[in-house]
Amino acid sequence: MYQDKTLTCKDCGADFAFTASEQEFYAEKGFTNEPGRCPECRAARKAANNRGNGGFNRRERQMFDTICSACGKETQVPFQPRGDKPVYCRDCFRPRNNW
């Protein structure tokens, strides 16, 4: 059903094989686009995205200092408190949300 194809990498311009088994794998996973990068460029891009953050592809979250509305202790939250709604520390927040 599938036949090997030769594709051109959009990063380095090199030709690479998109094998029948890879095409079958893509189809099984529901991927609709062919790969745009050769295996070497895909690996380099993945390594660059994961470098320096412990393997996670996300930014360090900024935390904001505030006072818990329930117990009054100092805490940090991952959003800028606006002052129009209560803000809770971790200990007070969990019971209110059934965590």
Secondary structure, DSSP 8 states (H G I E B T S, - for coil): ----EEEE-TTT--EEEE-HHHHHHHHHHT--S--SS-HHHHHHHHHHHHTTTTT--S-----EEEE-TTT--EEEESS---SSS----HHHHHHHTT-
